[in-house]
Each structure stands twice: as structure tokens, then as C-alpha cells.
Amino acid sequence: MDSKVIVFGGNGFLGQYLVIELEIRGYDVTIVDINPSKSLNDKKFIFCDILDREKVLSILSNENYDVVFNLAGFANLDNAINNPYQTINLNVIGNINIIDGALLSKCKRFVYASSVYAMSNKGSFYGISKLASEKLIEEYNKRHNLNFTILRYGSVYSELPFENNYIYSLVEKAIITKNIVHGGDGQEVREYIHAADAAKLSVDIIESDKYVNQHIILTGTENMKRIELFQLIKEIMNNDIEIILNNGEYNHHYQYSPYSFTPSTCKKLVANPHIDMGQGILECIKNVYKKNNSQNE
């Protein structure tokens, strides 16, 4: 396959899985990021801050890419609450820079990594930045005929140690402190999807015209309450964990559903088959022990 794909944020949490899946399927992939990758260091890589407009435009105008993925930006909701300027600047202005570059590259599809929080009155500045970026992409489509697909990712997890990988961070803290401390009542419901499954679905989407100019929700089939997740981790770790719930400290996250309103029509896609939740958590635990043992040597 001669199709060229460029992935902004390709060395990030989901980005690494996406790059691997694209290469498995034969795409010619270029990664653009501000961070190098330890696991993807043999890939084509360009260092670039997406707020450096001239460099972004230069990268995309120098070559015609069939698909431009934007996975870059502020990804941690809790950090976004305390950094509104940085969040809006990176997630919105950075996105415009990549969109304008995508037009210069004459790409066939612009794919934006959004969030289920774009549909919610929760999510604070993070959700606002995602919804604003979605609306900008829709307007570029009207004004410049830019074909797009907006992917609203749900609760993505894996065994890799990234700041925005909630389950890995949860498991690591549980192993180190023997506690799981949660700011809510534990009744919050999430549909977890492994990053590998999310990546496969993301590539499926660019291989079908039926997802052109569509908004797609990518979540898993692992629908469970937070307390059920905590108890699953506790049981896998031989009940050597204490669960502490601090009800009332989880105000910016949705409780049962992200659907506060619907800014645009969505379709939902789930992976089948998919990585089992228990197996995914077990891989997290193995990697945390592996990481800690290597640091102690």
C-alpha cells in the first residue's frame, strides 16, 4: 500500500498504537511530536510543536499525505482544569494549524482525536476545547471541502505508562501504596477500550468511505462502574488493596453518561473481538512490577 499517513502526536499514548497498526496494514507513516519515543525510535519522526505554525505548514506543504491524523494536544482532563489558556491554545489553535497544513497537503481525510467530553457539560476546559475544535473542522469542511472524520474516544487504557492512561496509573499507585483512592462514590460508569482495539477501529475508519464527514464514538464493550473496576484490581492482586472513596471530589467528570447534549449526530463503533478487561489490567500489573524492578536494580 502506497498511502501516506502523517500522525501528529504519534508518540503519545494512543498514537503509538495507531502508528503500529497503520504500519501493520502497509501504510507509509510519518510521526510528528515534541517527544521522542523509546519504542518507536525506528520510525520516520519529525520534531515539531503544533503551535509552531510555520513549521506545521512547512511539514504538510512539502508532501501530499492521504490522511492527516491529529492526536496531539492537552489530553489530561484534570490538568486542563488548572490550565485553561494552555488547553485552549494547544487544543484549538494547534488544531487550526494542522487543519491549514492539511489543506496545503491536499489530504483526502483529516482525522481528529476528540473525546466523549465534547458532548458533555462536564469536562471543563478540556471538553470545551474539544467541542470548539470539532466545530472548526465542520466549518472548514463547509468552506474548503475538507473531508474529515471526528473520533470521540471514550475511556482508553493499556499497559503503557502514560500520564493520561488512567488505569495504568491507578494500578501503579495501588501496587506502591496498597490503596486505591477515588474522589467519587464509585458508581460512575465507563466503557473501557484497550488502546490496541481503539487503534484498529481508527484505521478501519480511514479504509471506508462511509465514515467520511462523520462523528464516531469509539468506546469498549467493558461497561462497568468505577467500584467494580477497583474491586477487579483488588481481586487480581489477591485482595491486598484498600479501596477509599472520597465522595464529592469528582465534579468535573460525568457520572453515568457523557451525553449532556448532542452537538452533532454520532455513530458508535466497538471492537469485536476485543482485549478482555481482566487481561488488560493483568498486563498493567506486570508492567508496573517490571518497571519498578528495573529501577531498583
C-alpha positions as CSV (number, residue, x, y, z in Angstrom):
1,M,0.0,0.0,0.0
2,D,1.4,3.4,-1.1
3,S,-0.9,5.6,1.0
4,K,0.9,8.1,3.1
5,V,-0.3,8.9,6.6
6,I,1.1,11.5,9.0
7,V,0.2,11.3,12.7
8,F,0.6,14.4,14.9
9,G,1.0,13.1,18.4
10,G,2.2,9.8,17.1
11,N,4.5,9.2,20.1
12,G,1.7,9.7,22.6
13,F,-0.4,7.1,24.4
14,L,-2.9,6.2,21.7
15,G,-0.6,7.5,18.9
16,Q,1.9,4.7,19.4
17,Y,-0.7,2.0,19.0
18,L,-2.1,3.8,15.9
19,V,1.3,4.0,14.2
20,I,1.9,0.3,14.8
21,E,-1.5,-0.6,13.4
22,L,-1.0,1.6,10.4
23,E,2.4,0.0,9.6
24,I,1.0,-3.5,10.1
25,R,-1.5,-2.7,7.3
26,G,1.2,-1.3,5.0
27,Y,0.8,2.4,5.3
28,D,3.8,4.8,4.9
29,V,3.7,6.5,8.3
30,T,5.4,9.7,9.5
31,I,5.2,10.7,13.2
32,V,5.2,14.3,14.3
33,D,5.6,15.0,18.0
34,I,7.5,17.1,20.6
35,N,8.5,13.9,22.4
36,P,10.7,11.1,21.1
37,S,9.6,7.5,21.6
38,K,11.6,4.7,23.1
39,S,9.5,2.0,21.4
40,L,9.0,3.7,18.0
41,N,12.6,5.0,17.5
42,D,12.9,3.3,14.2
43,K,10.0,5.1,12.6
44,K,10.1,8.3,10.5
45,F,9.9,11.1,13.0
46,I,9.7,14.9,12.8
47,F,10.1,17.1,15.9
48,C,7.5,19.8,15.9
49,D,5.4,21.8,18.3
50,I,1.9,22.1,16.8
51,L,1.9,25.8,18.0
52,D,4.8,26.5,15.6
53,R,2.5,27.4,12.8
54,E,5.2,27.9,10.2
55,K,6.8,24.6,10.8
56,V,3.5,22.7,10.8
57,L,2.6,24.3,7.5
58,S,6.1,23.6,6.1
59,I,5.9,19.9,7.0
60,L,2.5,19.4,5.4
61,S,3.1,21.5,2.3
62,N,6.3,19.7,1.4
63,E,4.5,16.4,0.8
64,N,1.0,15.2,-0.1
65,Y,-0.4,13.0,2.6
66,D,-3.5,10.9,2.0
67,V,-4.6,11.0,5.7
68,V,-3.7,13.5,8.4
69,F,-4.3,12.4,12.0
70,N,-4.3,14.9,14.8
71,L,-3.8,13.1,18.1
72,A,-1.7,15.9,19.6
73,G,-2.7,18.3,22.4
74,F,-3.7,18.6,26.0
75,A,-5.1,15.1,26.9
76,N,-5.5,15.1,30.7
77,L,-8.8,16.5,31.9
78,D,-7.7,17.2,35.5
79,N,-4.7,19.1,34.3
80,A,-6.8,21.0,31.8
81,I,-9.0,22.4,34.6
82,N,-6.0,24.2,36.1
83,N,-4.6,25.3,32.7
84,P,-7.4,26.9,30.7
85,Y,-5.1,29.1,28.5
86,Q,-2.7,26.3,27.6
87,T,-5.6,23.9,27.0
88,I,-7.5,26.2,24.6
89,N,-4.2,27.3,22.9
90,L,-2.9,23.9,22.3
91,N,-6.1,22.0,21.5
92,V,-7.8,24.7,19.4
93,I,-5.1,26.9,17.9
94,G,-2.8,23.9,17.4
95,N,-5.6,22.1,15.7
96,I,-6.2,25.0,13.3
97,N,-2.5,25.0,12.3
98,I,-2.7,21.3,11.4
99,I,-6.0,21.8,9.5
100,D,-4.5,24.6,7.4
101,G,-1.5,22.4,6.7
102,A,-3.8,19.5,5.8
103,L,-5.4,21.8,3.1
104,L,-1.9,22.6,1.7
105,S,-1.1,18.8,1.7
106,K,-4.3,18.2,-0.3
107,C,-5.1,15.3,2.1
108,K,-8.1,13.0,1.4
109,R,-9.1,12.8,5.0
110,F,-8.4,14.8,8.2
111,V,-9.0,12.7,11.3
112,Y,-9.3,14.4,14.6
113,A,-9.0,12.7,18.0
114,S,-11.8,14.3,20.1
115,S,-13.4,13.0,23.2
116,V,-16.8,12.0,24.6
117,Y,-16.5,15.1,26.8
118,A,-17.2,17.2,23.6
119,M,-20.8,16.1,24.1
120,S,-20.9,16.8,27.8
121,N,-21.4,19.8,30.1
122,K,-18.8,18.2,32.3
123,G,-15.1,18.1,31.3
124,S,-14.4,21.8,32.0
125,F,-11.9,23.5,29.6
126,Y,-10.9,20.1,28.1
127,G,-14.4,19.4,26.9
128,I,-14.8,23.0,25.6
129,S,-11.6,22.8,23.7
130,K,-12.6,19.5,22.0
131,L,-16.1,20.8,21.0
132,A,-14.6,24.1,19.7
133,S,-12.2,22.1,17.6
134,E,-15.0,19.9,16.3
135,K,-17.0,23.0,15.2
136,L,-13.9,24.4,13.5
137,I,-13.4,21.2,11.5
138,E,-17.1,21.2,10.4
139,E,-16.7,24.8,9.3
140,Y,-13.5,24.1,7.3
141,N,-15.5,21.3,5.6
142,K,-18.2,23.8,4.6
143,R,-15.7,26.5,3.4
144,H,-12.9,24.4,2.0
145,N,-14.4,20.9,1.3
146,L,-12.0,19.3,3.8
147,N,-13.1,15.7,4.3
148,F,-12.9,14.7,7.9
149,T,-13.7,12.1,10.5
150,I,-14.0,13.1,14.1
151,L,-13.3,10.3,16.6
152,R,-14.7,10.7,20.0
153,Y,-12.7,8.4,22.2
154,G,-14.0,7.1,25.5
155,S,-12.1,5.5,28.3
156,V,-8.9,4.2,26.6
157,Y,-6.4,2.2,28.6
158,S,-3.4,-0.1,28.1
159,E,-0.3,-1.4,29.9
160,L,1.9,1.6,28.8
161,P,2.9,4.2,31.5
162,F,1.4,7.4,30.2
163,E,0.0,10.3,32.3
164,N,-3.4,10.1,30.6
165,N,-3.6,6.3,31.0
166,Y,-5.9,6.3,34.0
167,I,-6.0,2.5,34.6
168,Y,-2.2,2.1,34.4
169,S,-1.7,5.0,36.8
170,L,-4.4,3.5,39.1
171,V,-2.7,0.1,39.1
172,E,0.8,1.6,39.7
173,K,-0.4,3.6,42.7
174,A,-2.3,0.6,44.1
175,I,0.9,-1.5,43.9
176,I,3.0,1.1,45.5
177,T,0.7,2.4,48.2
178,K,-1.6,-0.6,48.7
179,N,-4.5,1.8,48.3
180,I,-7.0,2.9,45.6
181,V,-8.2,6.4,46.4
182,H,-11.1,7.8,44.4
183,G,-12.7,11.2,44.6
184,G,-16.2,10.0,43.7
185,D,-18.7,7.4,45.1
186,G,-17.5,4.7,42.8
187,Q,-20.9,4.5,40.9
188,E,-19.6,6.3,37.8
189,V,-20.0,4.1,34.7
190,R,-17.4,3.9,32.0
191,E,-17.0,1.8,28.8
192,Y,-13.3,0.9,28.7
193,I,-11.5,0.1,25.5
194,H,-7.9,-1.0,25.1
195,A,-5.7,1.3,23.1
196,A,-4.9,-1.5,20.6
197,D,-8.6,-2.0,19.9
198,A,-9.1,1.8,19.5
199,A,-6.2,1.9,17.1
200,K,-7.6,-0.9,15.0
201,L,-11.0,0.8,14.8
202,S,-9.3,4.1,13.9
203,V,-7.6,2.5,10.9
204,D,-10.8,0.7,9.9
205,I,-12.4,4.1,9.7
206,I,-10.0,5.6,7.2
207,E,-10.4,2.5,5.0
208,S,-14.1,3.1,4.5
209,D,-15.8,6.0,2.7
210,K,-18.9,5.6,4.9
211,Y,-17.1,7.4,7.7
212,V,-16.3,10.5,5.7
213,N,-17.6,13.7,7.4
214,Q,-18.9,11.6,10.3
215,H,-18.6,11.8,14.1
216,I,-17.7,8.4,15.5
217,I,-17.7,7.4,19.2
218,L,-15.1,4.8,20.0
219,T,-15.7,3.0,23.3
220,G,-15.4,-0.5,24.5
221,T,-17.8,-3.2,25.5
222,E,-16.4,-3.3,29.0
223,N,-19.2,-1.3,30.7
224,M,-18.6,-1.1,34.4
225,K,-18.8,1.1,37.5
226,R,-15.6,2.5,38.9
227,I,-16.1,0.5,42.1
228,E,-16.3,-2.7,40.0
229,L,-13.0,-1.8,38.4
230,F,-11.4,-1.2,41.8
231,Q,-12.7,-4.5,43.1
232,L,-11.4,-6.3,40.0
233,I,-7.9,-4.9,40.5
234,K,-8.1,-5.7,44.2
235,E,-9.1,-9.3,43.5
236,I,-6.4,-9.8,40.8
237,M,-3.9,-8.5,43.4
238,N,-5.1,-11.1,46.0
239,N,-7.2,-8.6,47.9
240,D,-4.1,-6.8,49.2
241,I,-5.6,-3.4,48.4
242,E,-7.8,-1.0,50.4
243,I,-10.4,1.0,48.4
244,I,-11.0,4.5,49.7
245,L,-13.9,6.6,48.3
246,N,-14.0,10.3,48.9
247,N,-17.4,11.2,47.6
248,G,-17.8,14.8,46.2
249,E,-14.3,15.3,44.7
250,Y,-15.2,14.2,41.2
251,N,-17.2,17.1,40.0
252,H,-15.8,17.6,36.6
253,H,-16.3,14.1,35.4
254,Y,-19.6,12.6,34.1
255,Q,-21.4,10.1,36.3
256,Y,-23.2,7.7,34.1
257,S,-23.2,9.2,30.6
258,P,-21.3,11.9,28.7
259,Y,-24.5,12.9,26.8
260,S,-25.5,16.2,28.2
261,F,-26.5,17.5,24.8
262,T,-25.8,16.4,21.2
263,P,-23.9,19.0,19.1
264,S,-24.0,16.7,16.1
265,T,-25.2,13.2,15.1
266,C,-22.9,10.4,16.1
267,K,-22.4,6.7,15.3
268,K,-20.8,4.4,17.8
269,L,-18.2,1.7,16.9
270,V,-17.0,-1.0,19.2
271,A,-14.3,-3.6,18.7
272,N,-15.2,-7.3,18.2
273,P,-13.2,-9.2,19.2
274,H,-11.6,-7.1,21.8
275,I,-9.0,-7.3,24.6
276,D,-10.6,-8.6,27.8
277,M,-10.6,-6.1,30.7
278,G,-9.1,-8.5,33.2
279,Q,-6.3,-9.4,30.8
280,G,-5.7,-5.8,30.2
281,I,-5.4,-5.0,33.9
282,L,-3.1,-8.0,34.4
283,E,-0.8,-6.6,31.7
284,C,-0.8,-3.3,33.6
285,I,0.2,-5.0,36.8
286,K,3.0,-7.0,35.1
287,N,4.4,-3.8,33.5
288,V,4.3,-1.9,36.8
289,Y,6.3,-4.6,38.5
290,K,8.7,-4.9,35.6
291,K,9.2,-1.1,35.7
292,N,9.8,-1.0,39.4
293,N,12.2,-3.9,39.4
294,S,14.3,-2.4,36.7
295,Q,14.5,0.9,38.6
296,N,15.7,-0.9,41.7
297,E,18.5,-2.8,40.0
